[in-house]
Amino acid sequence: MKRRASEVSLSGDCEEGVVASEKGFKSVRQERSVSPVPSCTSMKSDWSMDYPITFKNDQVSTDQNVEQKRSSVPCCMSINSDMSSVCTEDELMMACQQTLKSHLKKKSEYIFEGQAKHGSPALLNDIYTELYITEGGTGGISDEHEVRHIERALKKPAIQETKIKYSEIFTPLPGKVTDIRTVLTQGVAGIGKTVTVQKFILDWAEGKANQDFNFIFPLPFRDLNFTQDKQFSLTQLVHYFLPELKELGLSQLFNSKVLFVFDGLDECCLPLDFKNNQEWSDVTKTTSLDVLLTNIMNGNLFPSALIWITSRPAAASQIPPECVDRVTEIRGFSDHQKEEYFRKRVSDEDLSKRIITHVKSSRSLYIMCHIPVFCWISASVLERLFVEEHNGEIPKTLTEMYTHFLIFQTSLKNEKYLKKQETEPLKSLELDKEFVLKLGKLALNSLKKGNLIFYEEDLREFDIDVTEASVYSGVCTEVFRKEFGLYEGKVYCFVHLSVQEYLAAFYEFLSNSDSNLLEDTVDQALKSKNGHLDLYLRFLLGLSMEYSQKLLKELMIQTKTRSFNISYIIQYINQKINENLTPEKTIYLLHCLNELNDNSLVDKVQNYLKAGHLSETDIKPTEWSALAFVLMMSEEEMDELDLKNCTLRDGGLQRMLPVIQVSRTALLSNCGVTEGGCASLASALCSNPCSHLRELDLSYNHPGDSGVTLLSDLLLDPTCKLETLRLKMCGLTKKCCGALASALCSNPSHLRELDLSENDLQDSGVELLSAGLGNKHCKLDTLILSGCCVTEGGCTSLASALRSNPCSDLRELDLSYNHPGDSAEKLLSDLQQDPTCKLETLDVDHGGECRIKPGLLKYSCQITLDHNAPHKELYLYEDNRKVTWTDESQSYPDHPERFARLRQILCTEGLSGRCYWEVRWTGAEVRIGVTYKGIRRKARTDDCWLGYNGKSWVLVCSDEDYCVKHKKKETIISGLLSPTVGVYLDWPAGRLSFHSVSSSEPTLLYRYTFTFTEPFYPGFKVGLFWSSSSQSSVSLCEM
């Protein structure tokens, strides 16, 4: 009897001649169909792993055990030999689905927290705490230790988060209609990837979520590793791991919504050679497992199926980006979820509160608690210590926590398993010591190789008997446990990577007698490119502390205390911090100091922060590292990093890069940043495509055109999301404008605000920018070109660009302090009336021909000395433009604004805009500055002296050095001494700067930043108070 291909045998196999060999169905290819959101998984039953794959007309196995197992299958899945009873396709699919759901529910509904396959399991639904899952990763390929990854991820501003529920990972975000076929979920070891998969499957199996999936095929890489040398067709692969679905034919399978779940990519032993593997689309022909998997993932094979892959960050790059439609990251527990976990884990409310309070008191412990496994470790240790009213110290460092954990688990083994402890306690403890050291040796060796899972042959290599391992893994699985895959054999692993790292350090500490062990390990860890020894070194240092060694004696593992010169190690680490290391390594070394209970550097920086003296302190490079450490470890979200006016310089910027990367706004104006700093910044942000930075202010620095070109290259990177860039008064010229214009044209371009004010770009530079502004991809909303030497030509090019680009988003254009001329000004003004143009705000104030002078000269102003103000020993002449100290008292009339006791004088003009003037001085000492008019005149107290109060700011010039003074605070300036000083006031911006003037352009000596409240009056003090010299003088230069 001829049958349709869709009529599949209910005996569990396809009909021979119809599916396998009939010409019309020789090669089954599937086109990708629209697949909204499926969900489901499946696990292998214990009776069909080796059941032969046959087609309908093949002889069916009569194995009695198989027939017994099949008796539980729904009736529509059993037919007699003459096929008198046949299910419809829908009935067959529903029957298979229900059988699968039943199996998956049994496999998924319980969780063995800490103890795999042993102890009392808990219902997953009872203890499950939903994890924090976000769209996107924390930053590209993560070639770093996962603790660093966690620390950086925790600083992500909340405004940046797109949170996703575990049950909705295949659901497009609102407003997006793109189908999601493949999801890659990243997360560090122990963060909850497998448990999330388990919960996803359980919800589907119980009918709670994702019921639009017909089938879920869970294929953990841990199980796939056992079959890596076998050959399969797609159908054989499915039947091999999911024999419940043998009754399902190809037609039903490919008309179903199917989800493949590949859990644990980081454990995969297959090469996954996407580049060189053969393209494969035939579901019936066999090939290698590697070819099969890569073709499923890239969509050549079964393209309508959805794919979910989970992986640790370091392994995620094995999947080509073009094969992934969505990247999600399991970030573990949020702060709220941590507390929820502890309350569920510890039923005693008072006890859970004590645990939460203690964990919060140690930032390093609290950060690690984002990992669910570490929450469990902490709860296990602290619950027991608090219940037993432990008299010793409660663990505050990672080393102390893990040492207590090891002690408790070995004692738990002795209590529950080795009954001989009461009669032979020493022998029992000796067995503990021997086995733990074997584990430590295994841990150390595998840490160096990067191995996380072990097979029986690995254990034998380290003299660990499989029976012995089973004994210990059966009762002490919190440290080292035996696990079973969903379908395949046994593997062994440490309960978490950090436990493996602790035991590796534990073994090295006890077995290596080298007196230079700690210093050598510091050097080794710093040489590691990916930081794989980071936590290992922290544990090794922590174990060297006296308290840790006292704890070890409880295991009788160490009979005498090892002596280390902790002070020397602290000094050694501080020396390393002072070297030119990567910022991540310096932060890591501060973690090491924390394990040694040395927080002196951190405390010093915290005092700066508390006192608010950060911008007033010349911070050392090591202190910048400490500040980065403090900010990365703080509970506060890094929305804004404000370091303006700090002595950051390029070296400090390099050390602060980790904080800048996780900040939304970085205010770095007037920080001494040069081209080198821009290069470091651009490189760091390019290497972290998920940087949170959206606003960057580098105003009043010295990046030069080359530094800004580097930043423009950063803007060209499609992963760069920078929206605001401020480069006010950075000494830029037209040379950087071409690169900036290219950045404005990039697709996508995210830049919304660009501030290039007070740079001499000239018309030629603005014309280059106009080319970018006229491009349809330009999204600029605000362009600030105030004081850029722009004339009619540049303004005309701007107007033309805006008129020619109907897509322009520009709403604000600042051309103040330029010289547009009447005609160009009208062209720009007319744009505001043009309904096709979005320009709303146009500023052309303070224009004129004087504005095309170079540099600060464009702000030149004429000032005169006030003849009513000078002290009577100051001689005023040259049309009130020069004053000299004289021994002869001048016959000035009395005046309320005259200085009576101090040789000081003010100018007539009050200044409140952008103004620049120059002063020539001679003599032993003069003071050049500004003051509010209300400064006192008749006394000799601090409120009369220029620079001794809050109303005045001065530069003190002498024949020896310069210094600035405000409120009596003096700052010595190292710079070129010159007889001419320039003073620039940008009153609206709150900037006052002093410059040394020579034949070349003015050189900045010092810049003050304040919020000014009144107009400023230039002022001078001539001569030393205690000197009788009459040689000092001040003259106002013609501008």
DACOR-V997101 format. One record per pair of residues at least 24 apart in sequence whose ideal C-beta (glycine too) atoms are under 6 Angstrom apart, sorted by the first residue. I is the first residue (numbers start at 0). J is the second residue. If there is no record, write none. Layout:
<<I;J> <I;J>>
This chain:
<<4;250> <5;88> <5;250> <7;248> <8;55> <9;76> <9;78> <9;246> <10;59> <11;245> <11;246> <12;53> <12;54> <12;55> <13;54> <13;55> <13;248> <14;54> <14;55> <15;54> <15;56> <18;249> <19;54> <26;281> <27;249> <27;282> <28;280> <29;253> <29;301> <29;302> <29;303> <31;302> <31;303> <32;303> <34;303> <34;305> <36;169> <36;170> <37;211> <37;212> <37;256> <37;258> <37;305> <38;203> <38;209> <38;212> <38;258> <39;203> <39;212> <39;214> <39;215> <39;258> <40;103> <40;200> <40;215> <40;217> <40;260> <41;99> <41;103> <41;215> <41;216> <41;217> <41;241> <42;102> <42;103> <42;106> <42;485> <43;240> <43;486> <44;102> <47;242> <50;242> <52;235> <52;238> <76;246> <88;251> <92;251> <95;244> <95;246> <95;247> <98;243> <99;243> <100;204> <103;200> <103;204> <104;204> <107;197> <107;200> <107;201> <108;201> <112;375> <113;375> <113;477> <114;476> <115;476> <115;480> <115;482> <117;473> <117;476> <123;201> <126;343> <127;198> <128;336> <128;339> <128;340> <130;191> <130;329> <131;330> <131;333> <132;163> <132;165> <132;327> <132;329> <133;160> <133;162> <133;328> <134;161> <134;163> <135;326> <135;689> <136;185> <136;326> <136;328> <136;689> <137;689> <138;687> <138;689> <139;688> <140;316> <141;312> <141;313> <142;529> <143;529> <143;530> <144;530> <144;533> <145;187> <146;534> <148;187> <148;312> <149;369> <150;631> <151;661> <152;330> <154;637> <154;661> <155;691> <156;636> <156;638> <156;663> <156;691> <157;636> <159;691> <163;327> <165;195> <165;199> <166;208> <168;327> <179;324> <179;325> <180;305> <180;324> <181;306> <181;322> <181;323> <181;324> <182;307> <182;325> <183;308> <183;318> <183;323> <183;326> <184;309> <184;327> <185;310> <185;312> <185;315> <185;328> <186;329> <188;311> <188;496> <189;370> <189;372> <189;495> <190;329> <190;331> <190;370> <191;329> <191;371> <192;309> <192;329> <193;262> <196;260> <196;262> <211;256> <212;256> <212;258> <213;255> <213;256> <214;255> <214;257> <215;258> <216;259> <217;260> <218;261> <219;262> <219;263> <219;485> <220;263> <220;266> <220;267> <221;263> <221;266> <221;484> <222;484> <222;485> <222;486> <222;487> <224;268> <225;487> <225;488> <227;268> <227;269> <227;288> <230;285> <230;287> <231;285> <231;291> <232;283> <232;284> <232;285> <233;282> <233;300> <234;282> <240;486> <257;304> <258;305> <259;304> <259;306> <260;307> <261;308> <262;309> <264;308> <264;310> <264;314> <265;310> <265;311> <265;314> <266;452> <271;317> <273;319> <296;322> <297;322> <331;369> <331;370> <332;369> <337;368> <340;374> <341;378> <344;378> <345;378> <345;382> <350;385> <353;385> <354;381> <357;393> <361;395> <362;632> <372;495> <376;404> <380;404> <383;407> <396;541> <396;594> <398;538> <398;541> <398;542> <398;547> <398;594> <401;501> <402;547> <402;550> <406;553> <408;475> <408;477> <408;478> <412;474> <412;475> <415;474> <416;474> <428;555> <432;556> <434;471> <437;461> <437;463> <438;479> <438;502> <439;502> <439;505> <439;506> <440;506> <442;499> <442;502> <442;503> <443;503> <443;506> <443;507> <446;503> <452;490> <452;492> <453;491> <497;534> <500;534> <500;535> <501;538> <503;535> <504;535> <504;538> <504;539> <508;539> <508;542> <517;568> <518;571> <525;584> <533;587> <537;590> <537;591> <537;594> <540;591> <540;594> <540;595> <541;594> <569;595> <569;597> <576;621> <576;624> <577;621> <582;654> <582;656> <582;657> <585;624> <586;627> <586;628> <589;628> <600;625> <601;625> <601;629> <604;629> <613;645> <614;644> <614;645> <617;646> <620;650> <623;651> <623;654> <623;655> <624;654> <627;654> <627;655> <627;657> <627;658> <630;658> <637;661> <637;662> <638;663> <639;664> <640;665> <641;666> <642;667> <643;668> <643;669> <644;669> <644;1008> <645;670> <649;673> <649;675> <649;676> <652;676> <653;679> <656;683> <660;687> <660;690> <661;691> <663;691> <663;693> <664;694> <665;695> <666;696> <667;697> <668;696> <668;698> <668;699> <669;699> <669;1006> <672;700> <673;701> <674;702> <674;703> <674;705> <674;706> <677;702> <677;706> <677;709> <677;710> <678;709> <681;709> <681;710> <681;713> <684;713> <685;713> <685;716> <688;718> <693;722> <694;723> <695;724> <696;725> <697;726> <698;725> <698;727> <699;728> <700;729> <702;729> <704;731> <704;732> <704;734> <704;735> <707;731> <707;735> <708;735> <708;738> <711;738> <711;739> <711;742> <714;742> <715;742> <715;745> <720;749> <722;749> <722;751> <723;752> <724;753> <725;754> <726;755> <727;754> <727;756> <727;757> <728;757> <731;758> <733;760> <733;761> <733;763> <733;764> <736;764> <736;767> <736;768> <737;767> <740;767> <740;768> <740;770> <740;771> <743;771> <743;777> <744;771> <744;774> <744;776> <746;776> <748;776> <748;778> <751;780> <752;781> <753;782> <754;783> <755;784> <756;783> <756;785> <756;786> <757;786> <758;787> <759;788> <759;853> <760;787> <761;788> <762;790> <762;792> <762;793> <765;789> <765;793> <766;796> <769;796> <769;797> <769;800> <772;800> <773;800> <773;803> <773;804> <775;806> <778;808> <779;809> <780;808> <780;810> <781;811> <782;812> <783;813> <784;814> <785;813> <785;815> <785;816> <786;816> <788;851> <789;817> <790;818> <791;820> <791;823> <794;819> <794;823> <795;823> <798;826> <798;827> <801;830> <801;836> <805;835> <809;838> <810;837> <810;839> <811;840> <812;841> <813;842> <814;843> <815;842> <815;844> <815;845> <816;845> <816;850> <817;846> <817;850> <818;846> <818;848> <818;850> <818;851> <819;843> <854;1000> <855;915> <855;983> <855;1001> <858;913> <858;914> <858;915> <859;915> <859;1038> <860;914> <860;916> <862;906> <862;908> <862;916> <862;1017> <863;907> <864;904> <864;906> <865;905> <865;906> <865;907> <867;894> <867;896> <868;896> <868;897> <868;904> <868;905> <869;904> <870;898> <870;902> <872;902> <873;902> <873;904> <873;1021> <880;1035> <881;1034> <882;1033> <883;1032> <884;1021> <884;1022> <884;1029> <884;1031> <885;1029> <886;1029> <898;936> <899;937> <900;939> <901;943> <902;1021> <902;1022> <903;1020> <904;1019> <905;1016> <905;1018> <906;1016> <906;1017> <909;1014> <909;1016> <910;984> <910;1014> <910;1015> <911;986> <911;1014> <912;986> <913;985> <914;984> <915;983> <916;982> <917;979> <917;981> <917;996> <917;1036> <918;980> <918;1033> <919;978> <919;979> <919;1034> <919;1036> <920;956> <920;1033> <921;1032> <922;1030> <922;1031> <923;1023> <923;1028> <923;1031> <924;957> <924;1023> <925;956> <925;1021> <925;1031> <925;1033> <926;953> <926;955> <926;1020> <927;954> <927;980> <927;1019> <928;952> <928;953> <928;1018> <929;1015> <929;1017> <930;1016> <930;1018> <931;1013> <932;1016> <945;1018> <945;1020> <952;991> <952;1007> <954;993> <963;1005> <972;1004> <972;1005> <974;1004> <975;1002> <984;1015> <986;1011>>
